[in-house]
Amino acid sequence: MDCSEFRRQLLIDPCAPALAQAAQQRVCEDAPARLAEALALEHRIVAALAVPVPPDLAERVIAALPAGAPQIAPPNRWWPLALAASLLLAALLGFAWLRAPTGPGDLIAESVAHLAHEPWALTRTETVPPPLVARMFAQAGLRLDEGSLELRYLNRCPLAGHKSVHMVMRGEQGPVTVLYVPDTTVDRLDTRRDMVAVRSLPFADGTLLLLAESDYDFNRIEQAWHAAAGGAVARL
C-alpha cells in the first residue's frame, strides 16, 4: 500500500487492519498521526450514536402532541415513531458531542487558529539573540539553556487564557512553530488539525506544542528542548 492508497482507504474504513500495518511502515511520513486522528473521530461518532432509548419515549412523544390530535397507532405499532425519535435524539447528541469542548483538543484547535494571526513569523530567517530568549523565558518563569534552541521568532501571545511563548524554529522540511503554554496539563498527543501536524507534550508546569506542515522534524525539535532543559526544567 502506498501513500495515496492509504489516504483513500482511511476515508473508507479507518478501522481496517491493513491501515494499522501501513501506518507502522510509515507509507506516508504523517501516516501514524492521520490514522490516530481518524480513529479518534470514528470512536467519538460511535460513542455519540450509542444512545439508549428511554423506555417511556413513545409515551413522551404522544404526550407532546397537541390536544385533539388523531390517535396514533396502538402501543404495538409505536415502535416506528420511537425509532425515528431515538435516531433524531442520537443525531442531536452526536452533533453536540462533536462540538463540545474536548480538553487538550481545544488547546490544539486554538494553537492552530493562532498561526493565522502571525503568518509573518514563519518567514523570519535571523536568529533571535540569546539574551532576548533568556529574558522572555524569565518572564514566563522558566530558565533554559536558551543558546541551543536557535529560535527564528519569539513573542508573548495570549492563548487559551494564558500568556504563551510563541516561537519558530528551523526544520529540514520547513519552519516549525513551538508554543509553550504555562499552567496547563495535557497528555502527550500526535495528531493533525486543519492540515497542520501537531504534537503536544507536558513540559515544566505547562504544555509544549509543535506545529508544522509535517511532523518530520518533531523528534529533533523535541530533543532540542529536552537538551535545553538539561533533563529537568528550572522553575523560577
N, C-alpha and C positions, 0 to 999 in steps of 0.2 A: 504494500500500500504506500503510495507516495503522498505528498502533502496535499495536493488537490483532492485526491480521493478521500483522505482523512477529513478534510473540511466538509466535503459533501456528505459523507456518512454521519458526521457529527450533527448535521441538521436533520437527518432521518431518524437515527436511533442512537443517542449518546450512551446508552447502556450496553451497546453491543460489545462483546468481549474483545473483538478484533481491534477496537479503538483503544482499549487499555494497553494492548501489546504495542500498537503503533505509537502511542504516546510515550511508552517506556523506551522505545527505539528512537524517539525524537525525530519522526519523519518531517516535522516542522520544528523550528527552534522553540516555538512557543506552544507546542502540542500539549504538554502536561497542563499548562495554565488554561488553555482553551477547553480541554476535557474537564478539568475541575470546575470551571465556570458553568459549562453545560450541565454537568451532573448536579451541581448545586441548584440550578434553576429547575431541573427536572424534579428534584426532591421537593422543592417548595411547591411546585404545581400539584404533585401527588398529595402532599400533605394538606394543601388547601382544599382539594376535592374530596378528601376523606372526611366528609361531614356527616355525622349520624342523623337520621331522620327522626325528629321528635315523635313519640307515639301518638300525640294528640294533634299532629299537624293538620290533618284533614278537618278536625273539629274547629281549629282556629280559623282555617280558611273559610269554612261555612259560616262561622260566627261573624266574620268580617263582611259578609255580603249585605247589601242594602236590604232594608225591610221590604217585604213584598216580592222579593226576587223569586223566580220559579225554583222549585226544589231541584237539587242536584240528584244524581242517581243514588240508589240505595247504598248503604255502607260498603257492600261487597264490590261496588263499582267506583269507589272513591280513589282507588289506587292510581289511576292516570293523573288525577288532579294533584294528589300528594307527590307523585313522582315529578311532575312539572314544577311544583312549588319548591321541592327539595333541590332540583337542578338549578333553579333561579337563585336560591339561597346559597348554594355552593359556588355559583359563579360570582356572586357579590362578595362572599367571604374570600374567595380566591383573589379577586381584584384588590380587596383591602389588604390581604396578606402581602401581595407583591408591592403595594405602595407603602406599607408600614415601615417604620424605621427598623434597620437591621443591625444596629450597633456599629461594629467595625465597618460594615458596608457603607454606612453614612459618611464616615470619615474618608473612606476611599472615594466615594462619589464627590465629596466636597473638594478633595485634593485634585481630582481630575478636572473639575469645573474651574478650579483656581488657575490652571495652566493658561486658560484663555485670558486671564486678567493681566498677565505679564508675558506676552509672547516674545518680546524682545530679549528676555532672559536667556533664551536658547541660542541666541546669535552671538553672545559675548565670547571673545577669544582670549582676552587678557586674564592673567591670574590675579585673584583677589589677594592683596598684601596680608601676610600672616598676622600682623598686629591688629588689623581690622577684624579678622576672623576671631582672634582671641577676645577682642572687646565685645563682639556680637554674642559670642557664646557665654561670656561672663554675664551679660545681661540676661541670658536665658538660664543662668545658674549652672553652667557646665564648664569643666576645664578639660580640654583635649590637647593632643599634640597636633595643633592646627596646621603646622607646616607641612605635614604629609598628605593633606587632603586635596590640594591643588583645585581649589574652587574657582569657577569661572564667573559665578554670580552669587551675590549674598544680599539678603534683605530680611527684615522682620515683617511678617504678614499675618493678618487675622485669619484663623482657620478653626472651624468647629468650636468657636468660643474661646480659643486660646491664641496667644501671640506666638506663632510658629516661626522657625528659622527656615527660610526658603533659599535653596542653593541649587547650583547646576555644576555638574562635573563632566569631564570629557570621557566618552566611551568609544570603543573601537567601531561601534556601529551607530554613533551619533551621541548627542548630548543626553545625559541622564539627570533628571530633576530629583533632588533629595529634599525632603521636608522633615524637620524634627518638630514634633508637636508635644510639648511638655504636659505633664499631669494627665496623660491618657493611658489606658491599658487595653491592649488588643492582643489577640493571638497571632502567631506567625501565619501569613497567608500569601500565596501567589495566585493572582487572578488577572482578568482583563476587564476593563470598563471603557466603553465608548472607543474601542480600538486602541486603547492605551494599556500596555503591560504594567502591572502594579505589584509591588511586594511590600507588605507591611510586617514589621517585627518590633518586639519590645526593645527599648534602648534607654538606659538610665531610668529616669522616672517618667518616661513618656514613650512615644512611638516614632520610629523611623520609617519613612515612606520613600520608596524608589519608584520613579515613573519614567517610562521611555516607550518608544515605538516597539522595541523588542526587549525581552529580558536577557539578552545575550550577555550584557555587561554587569548584571546584577550581582553575581557571585563575587566578582573582583571588587566592585564598589563596596559591597557589604564587608568584605575582608579588610578593605582600607579603613573603614570606620572602626572595626574592632581593633585594628592595629593602632589607630589614632587614640583609642581609648586605653590601650595598653592592657587589654583584658578586663579592665574594670574602670568605669567612668567615674571621675571625681566629681562629686556633687558639692557645689559651693554653698 
